[in-house]
Amino acid sequence: MKIDYSTFEYDESLYGEVDFNDGVSKKTISVEIQADDFGNIPEESKKLLESFFDNYSKYKEALLKPAYEYYLKRKAVIGKDDPSYPDIKDMKEINDVITIKTVVIHDPERYCKDSIGLVFDCPWDEEEGMGIRMTGLKVVKIGTNGCRY
């Protein structure tokens, strides 16, 4: 997927939006790309962002089980009687209740070159959402949106 980076604005990182069709609906997703020391987008970061959108279904499939396990853990600790926790019976159903909101491309000098952060809206935590950090197609951290880093 080709992305127009000229619309991104710099403020310690580069921020922009990408219109994307995930196969179900068209979405506008916020993007944060951690810039190099000169405020530029590293080429590796561009390739990673474009690859993420080109392979979105693979990323989504890779995070379903960890996202479901995170939901179950949160529900057991916090949401036992909380109606904001929907009744999700298996990991495929998690896909129906989380919505991607933000993609963060990490600085390849500080993180692995294929480290990406994702923030999802979720009904059980409308304020914080769910944050996931992935290296390639492996989830390395999951929690509230701060876990994207």
C-alpha positions in Angstrom: 0.0 0.0 0.0 1.4 3.4 -1.0 1.1 6.1 1.7 1.3 9.8 1.2 3.8 10.9 3.9 3.7 14.5 2.8 0.5 15.0 4.9 2.3 13.8 8.1 3.1 16.5 10.6 6.2 16.6 12.8 5.9 17.1 16.6 8.7 14.9 18.1 7.3 12.1 16.0 5.5 12.3 12.7 1.7 12.0 12.8 -0.8 11.4 10.1 -3.8 9.4 9.1 -4.2 6.5 6.6 -7.5 5.5 4.9 -7.6 1.8 4.9 -10.1 -0.9 3.9 -9.7 -4.0 6.1 -11.9 -6.1 3.9 -15.0 -5.3 6.0 -15.1 -1.6 6.1 -13.1 1.5 5.3 -11.3 3.0 8.3 -9.2 6.1 9.0 -6.3 5.0 11.2 -4.0 7.4 13.1 -0.3 6.7 12.5 2.6 7.8 14.6 6.1 7.2 13.2 9.1 7.8 15.4 11.4 10.1 13.5 15.2 9.9 13.2 17.4 12.6 14.8 16.7 14.9 11.9 12.9 14.6 12.0 12.8 12.4 8.9 11.0 9.1 8.5 13.5 6.2 8.2 13.0 4.1 5.0 12.7 1.0 7.2 9.8 2.6 9.0 8.0 3.4 5.7 8.4 -0.2 4.5 7.2 -1.5 7.8 4.1 0.6 7.8 3.2 -0.2 4.2 3.9 -3.9 4.9 1.6 -3.7 8.0 -1.3 -2.5 5.9 -0.5 -5.0 3.0 -0.5 -7.8 5.6 -3.1 -6.6 8.0 -5.1 -9.9 8.0 -1.9 -11.7 9.1 -1.3 -9.3 12.0 -4.9 -9.4 13.1 -4.8 -13.2 13.1 -1.5 -13.3 15.1 -3.0 -11.1 17.8 -6.4 -12.7 18.3 -5.3 -15.3 20.8 -3.2 -12.9 23.0 -6.0 -10.3 22.8 -8.6 -12.9 23.9 -6.3 -14.1 26.8 -5.8 -10.5 27.8 -9.6 -9.9 27.8 -10.2 -13.0 29.9 -7.6 -12.0 32.4 -9.0 -8.4 32.7 -12.6 -9.7 32.9 -11.6 -12.2 35.7 -9.9 -9.4 37.7 -11.9 -6.3 37.0 -15.0 -7.1 35.0 -16.7 -9.9 36.7 -19.9 -7.9 37.2 -19.1 -5.1 34.8 -21.6 -4.9 31.9 -19.0 -3.2 29.7 -17.3 -6.6 29.4 -19.1 -8.3 26.6 -19.6 -12.0 26.7 -16.9 -13.3 24.4 -16.9 -17.1 24.2 -13.8 -17.7 21.9 -10.9 -15.9 20.4 -12.5 -15.4 17.0 -15.3 -13.3 18.6 -12.7 -10.8 20.0 -12.3 -9.7 16.4 -15.9 -8.4 16.4 -15.4 -6.2 19.4 -12.0 -4.5 19.0 -11.3 -1.8 16.4 -7.9 -0.6 15.4 -7.4 3.0 16.1 -3.7 3.8 15.9 -0.5 2.3 14.5 2.9 3.3 16.0 6.0 2.6 14.0 8.9 2.4 16.5 12.3 3.9 16.0 14.3 1.0 14.4 17.4 2.3 16.2 15.8 1.9 19.7 13.6 -1.1 19.0 13.8 -4.1 16.7 13.6 -3.0 13.1 10.1 -4.6 12.8 8.6 -3.4 16.1 5.1 -2.0 15.8 2.6 -0.7 18.3 -1.2 -1.0 17.9 -4.0 0.6 19.8 -7.5 -0.8 19.6 -10.8 0.6 20.9 -12.4 -2.0 23.0 -15.7 -1.9 25.0 -14.3 -3.0 28.3 -11.9 0.0 28.5 -13.2 2.9 26.5 -10.8 5.4 28.0 -7.5 3.5 27.6 -8.3 1.0 24.9 -6.0 -2.0 24.4 -2.3 -1.6 23.4 -0.2 -4.3 21.7 3.4 -4.2 20.8 4.5 -6.7 18.2 7.8 -7.7 16.7 7.0 -9.2 13.3 3.9 -11.3 13.8 4.7 -12.0 17.5 2.9 -10.2 20.3 5.6 -9.1 22.8 3.5 -6.9 25.1 -0.2 -6.4 25.7 -2.2 -4.1 28.1 -3.7 -0.7 28.0 -2.7 1.6 25.2 0.6 2.5 26.9 1.8 -1.1 26.0 2.2 0.0 22.4 5.6 1.2 23.4 
